[in-house]
């Protein structure tokens, strides 16, 4: 693991928040791609 992490330590609140933000950004990006594709198809 990065920064010498050892095994199963509890994730900090900051790590959880970062993970959630990353997932939301991915979903938004994929959603935007689908929306633009659908928009191009329905035109």
Buried (B, 14 or more C-beta within 10 A) or exposed (E): EEEEEEEEEEEEEEEEEEEEEEEEEEEEEEEEEEEEEEEEEEE
